[in-house]
Amino acid sequence: MGKGRVEAFSDGVFAIAITLLILIIEPPSGKGSLAHGLVRLWPTYLAYAASFLTIGIIWVNHHAVFHQIGKVDRPLLFLNVLFLMVVAFIPFPTHVVAEFARSEDERRAAALFYGGTLTLMAILFGLLWLYASRQLLRPDADPREVTGITRSFLPGTPSYVAATLLALVSPIASLFAIGALALFYVASISLRGRAR
């Protein structure tokens, strides 16, 4: 089975998920000055930026993964669908974090929910690559690129688990750690791209 339709469908899901993120940003209520209301939205801006970067990085990595894949089969299709289901879900926990990051009572649950979603995404993406790299690579797949992709996946799940569990001690630190992971993967993709 060719991979073109899988990539087109995946790109559509990524495009919709990343576009839906903007819906978490709502104008401030009529109470107080507009300037003060816009400043109070800082958690929303941070949540939007972190999730936008995260989905963008996932899309870039998904493209790199599928560049190495020669064909697809049913197990890969189902793994990809499960993975995309979580990607499409990311705008919801992003909205929850944006809404409850200022509330001391609810901040921990919001950070755990957000981090748990990204951890599940990392697990499913890792499984997708693990399966594809053992079964479905192109005959001319670049071994250095395959090794580089595998190496970049290794810290993903443990890092997201650690950042999520950090919410039990400090929800704000957990959210910043998740944002730092997005920046780490931007740097990692850039370095891998230069090495080619």
DAFENDA-V471258 format. One record per residue. RES is the residue in three letters. SS is DSSP state (H for helix, E for strand, C for the rest). OMEGA is omega in radians with two decimals (999 if undefined). D_FIRST is the distance of its C-alpha to the first C-alpha in Angstrom with 2 decimals. Layout:
BEGIN
res:RES ss:SS omega:OMEGA d_first:D_FIRST
res:RES ss:SS omega:OMEGA d_first:D_FIRST
END
This chain:
BEGIN
res:MET ss:C omega:3.13 d_first:0.00
res:GLY ss:C omega:-3.06 d_first:3.79
res:LYS ss:C omega:-3.07 d_first:6.60
res:GLY ss:H omega:-3.12 d_first:9.18
res:ARG ss:H omega:3.12 d_first:9.49
res:VAL ss:H omega:-3.14 d_first:9.78
res:GLU ss:H omega:3.14 d_first:12.34
res:ALA ss:H omega:3.11 d_first:14.10
res:PHE ss:H omega:-3.14 d_first:14.53
res:SER ss:H omega:3.13 d_first:15.73
res:ASP ss:H omega:3.10 d_first:18.07
res:GLY ss:H omega:3.12 d_first:19.48
res:VAL ss:H omega:3.11 d_first:20.32
res:PHE ss:H omega:-3.12 d_first:21.93
res:ALA ss:H omega:3.14 d_first:23.89
res:ILE ss:H omega:-3.11 d_first:25.19
res:ALA ss:H omega:-3.09 d_first:26.14
res:ILE ss:H omega:3.10 d_first:27.97
res:THR ss:H omega:-3.13 d_first:29.71
res:LEU ss:H omega:-3.13 d_first:30.87
res:LEU ss:H omega:-3.09 d_first:32.74
res:ILE ss:H omega:-3.13 d_first:35.41
res:LEU ss:H omega:3.10 d_first:36.39
res:ILE ss:H omega:-3.11 d_first:37.99
res:ILE ss:C omega:3.13 d_first:40.64
res:GLU ss:C omega:3.11 d_first:43.35
res:PRO ss:C omega:3.13 d_first:46.70
res:PRO ss:C omega:3.12 d_first:49.55
res:SER ss:C omega:-3.08 d_first:51.82
res:GLY ss:C omega:-3.11 d_first:55.14
res:LYS ss:C omega:3.10 d_first:57.11
res:GLY ss:C omega:-3.09 d_first:58.65
res:SER ss:C omega:3.12 d_first:57.97
res:LEU ss:H omega:-3.12 d_first:54.64
res:ALA ss:H omega:3.13 d_first:54.70
res:HIS ss:H omega:3.12 d_first:55.21
res:GLY ss:H omega:3.12 d_first:52.46
res:LEU ss:H omega:3.10 d_first:49.96
res:VAL ss:H omega:-3.13 d_first:50.93
res:ARG ss:H omega:3.12 d_first:50.54
res:LEU ss:C omega:-3.06 d_first:46.86
res:TRP ss:H omega:3.12 d_first:46.18
res:PRO ss:H omega:3.13 d_first:44.01
res:THR ss:H omega:3.13 d_first:41.79
res:TYR ss:H omega:-3.13 d_first:41.45
res:LEU ss:H omega:3.14 d_first:40.62
res:ALA ss:H omega:3.11 d_first:38.08
res:TYR ss:H omega:-3.09 d_first:36.41
res:ALA ss:H omega:-3.12 d_first:36.38
res:ALA ss:H omega:-3.12 d_first:35.09
res:SER ss:H omega:3.11 d_first:32.22
res:PHE ss:H omega:3.10 d_first:31.37
res:LEU ss:H omega:-3.11 d_first:31.31
res:THR ss:H omega:-3.14 d_first:29.33
res:ILE ss:H omega:3.10 d_first:26.54
res:GLY ss:H omega:3.12 d_first:26.63
res:ILE ss:H omega:3.11 d_first:26.39
res:ILE ss:H omega:3.14 d_first:23.50
res:TRP ss:H omega:3.13 d_first:21.66
res:VAL ss:H omega:3.14 d_first:22.59
res:ASN ss:H omega:3.10 d_first:21.47
res:HIS ss:H omega:3.09 d_first:18.13
res:HIS ss:H omega:3.13 d_first:17.67
res:ALA ss:H omega:3.12 d_first:18.86
res:VAL ss:H omega:-3.07 d_first:16.54
res:PHE ss:H omega:3.05 d_first:13.34
res:HIS ss:H omega:-3.12 d_first:14.98
res:GLN ss:H omega:-3.10 d_first:14.95
res:ILE ss:E omega:-3.13 d_first:11.37
res:GLY ss:C omega:-3.11 d_first:9.28
res:LYS ss:C omega:3.10 d_first:5.81
res:VAL ss:C omega:3.05 d_first:5.47
res:ASP ss:C omega:-3.07 d_first:6.37
res:ARG ss:H omega:3.12 d_first:8.98
res:PRO ss:H omega:3.12 d_first:11.89
res:LEU ss:H omega:3.11 d_first:10.81
res:LEU ss:H omega:-3.12 d_first:10.20
res:PHE ss:H omega:3.07 d_first:13.65
res:LEU ss:H omega:3.14 d_first:15.23
res:ASN ss:H omega:3.12 d_first:14.35
res:VAL ss:H omega:3.11 d_first:15.79
res:LEU ss:H omega:3.11 d_first:18.86
res:PHE ss:H omega:-3.13 d_first:19.35
res:LEU ss:H omega:3.08 d_first:19.26
res:MET ss:H omega:3.13 d_first:21.63
res:VAL ss:H omega:3.10 d_first:24.11
res:VAL ss:H omega:-3.14 d_first:23.75
res:ALA ss:H omega:-3.13 d_first:24.52
res:PHE ss:H omega:-3.02 d_first:27.45
res:ILE ss:H omega:3.12 d_first:29.07
res:PRO ss:H omega:-3.12 d_first:31.29
res:PHE ss:H omega:3.10 d_first:33.09
res:PRO ss:H omega:3.05 d_first:34.39
res:THR ss:H omega:3.10 d_first:35.13
res:HIS ss:H omega:3.13 d_first:37.35
res:VAL ss:H omega:3.13 d_first:38.96
res:VAL ss:H omega:-3.13 d_first:39.84
res:ALA ss:H omega:-3.09 d_first:41.19
res:GLU ss:H omega:-2.97 d_first:43.27
res:PHE ss:H omega:-3.12 d_first:44.70
res:ALA ss:C omega:-3.14 d_first:44.97
res:ARG ss:C omega:-3.09 d_first:48.64
res:SER ss:C omega:-3.13 d_first:49.54
res:GLU ss:C omega:-3.11 d_first:50.83
res:ASP ss:C omega:-3.01 d_first:50.37
res:GLU ss:C omega:-3.05 d_first:46.70
res:ARG ss:H omega:-3.10 d_first:45.44
res:ARG ss:H omega:-3.14 d_first:44.48
res:ALA ss:H omega:3.13 d_first:42.36
res:ALA ss:H omega:-3.13 d_first:40.61
res:ALA ss:H omega:3.11 d_first:39.87
res:LEU ss:H omega:3.13 d_first:38.61
res:PHE ss:H omega:3.13 d_first:36.32
res:TYR ss:H omega:-3.14 d_first:34.93
res:GLY ss:H omega:3.11 d_first:34.58
res:GLY ss:H omega:3.10 d_first:33.06
res:THR ss:H omega:-3.13 d_first:30.30
res:LEU ss:H omega:3.06 d_first:29.52
res:THR ss:H omega:3.10 d_first:29.73
res:LEU ss:H omega:3.08 d_first:27.15
res:MET ss:H omega:-3.13 d_first:24.87
res:ALA ss:H omega:3.12 d_first:25.49
res:ILE ss:H omega:-3.10 d_first:24.80
res:LEU ss:H omega:3.11 d_first:21.41
res:PHE ss:H omega:3.09 d_first:20.40
res:GLY ss:H omega:3.11 d_first:21.71
res:LEU ss:H omega:3.11 d_first:19.80
res:LEU ss:H omega:-3.14 d_first:16.48
res:TRP ss:H omega:3.14 d_first:17.42
res:LEU ss:H omega:3.13 d_first:18.89
res:TYR ss:H omega:-3.09 d_first:15.84
res:ALA ss:H omega:-3.07 d_first:13.49
res:SER ss:H omega:3.12 d_first:16.32
res:ARG ss:H omega:-2.99 d_first:16.73
res:GLN ss:H omega:-2.81 d_first:13.30
res:LEU ss:C omega:-3.11 d_first:10.71
res:LEU ss:E omega:3.03 d_first:12.97
res:ARG ss:C omega:3.09 d_first:12.87
res:PRO ss:C omega:-3.12 d_first:15.27
res:ASP ss:C omega:3.14 d_first:17.67
res:ALA ss:C omega:-3.13 d_first:17.63
res:ASP ss:C omega:-3.11 d_first:21.25
res:PRO ss:H omega:3.12 d_first:22.88
res:ARG ss:H omega:3.11 d_first:25.47
res:GLU ss:H omega:3.12 d_first:23.04
res:VAL ss:H omega:3.11 d_first:21.16
res:THR ss:H omega:3.12 d_first:24.66
res:GLY ss:H omega:3.11 d_first:25.79
res:ILE ss:H omega:3.14 d_first:23.01
res:THR ss:H omega:3.13 d_first:23.74
res:ARG ss:H omega:-3.12 d_first:27.43
res:SER ss:H omega:3.11 d_first:27.11
res:PHE ss:H omega:-3.03 d_first:25.47
res:LEU ss:H omega:-3.12 d_first:28.23
res:PRO ss:H omega:-3.02 d_first:31.05
res:GLY ss:H omega:-3.07 d_first:29.07
res:THR ss:H omega:3.13 d_first:29.43
res:PRO ss:H omega:-3.14 d_first:32.96
res:SER ss:H omega:3.11 d_first:34.11
res:TYR ss:H omega:3.09 d_first:33.01
res:VAL ss:H omega:-3.13 d_first:34.63
res:ALA ss:H omega:3.14 d_first:37.82
res:ALA ss:H omega:3.12 d_first:37.96
res:THR ss:H omega:-3.13 d_first:37.50
res:LEU ss:H omega:3.07 d_first:40.18
res:LEU ss:H omega:3.12 d_first:42.48
res:ALA ss:H omega:3.11 d_first:42.85
res:LEU ss:H omega:3.12 d_first:45.02
res:VAL ss:C omega:-3.11 d_first:47.52
res:SER ss:C omega:3.13 d_first:46.99
res:PRO ss:H omega:-3.14 d_first:44.54
res:ILE ss:H omega:3.11 d_first:45.24
res:ALA ss:H omega:3.11 d_first:44.56
res:SER ss:H omega:-3.13 d_first:41.28
res:LEU ss:H omega:3.09 d_first:40.16
res:PHE ss:H omega:3.10 d_first:41.30
res:ALA ss:H omega:3.10 d_first:39.48
res:ILE ss:H omega:3.06 d_first:36.20
res:GLY ss:H omega:3.11 d_first:36.97
res:ALA ss:H omega:3.08 d_first:37.77
res:LEU ss:H omega:3.09 d_first:34.38
res:ALA ss:H omega:3.13 d_first:32.79
res:LEU ss:H omega:3.10 d_first:35.14
res:PHE ss:H omega:-3.12 d_first:34.39
res:TYR ss:H omega:3.03 d_first:30.66
res:VAL ss:H omega:3.13 d_first:31.55
res:ALA ss:H omega:-3.11 d_first:33.72
res:SER ss:H omega:3.12 d_first:31.21
res:ILE ss:H omega:-3.14 d_first:28.50
res:SER ss:H omega:-3.13 d_first:31.21
res:LEU ss:H omega:3.12 d_first:32.39
res:ARG ss:H omega:3.12 d_first:28.97
res:GLY ss:H omega:3.13 d_first:28.37
res:ARG ss:H omega:-3.10 d_first:31.79
res:ALA ss:H omega:-3.12 d_first:31.22
res:ARG ss:C omega:999 d_first:28.40
END
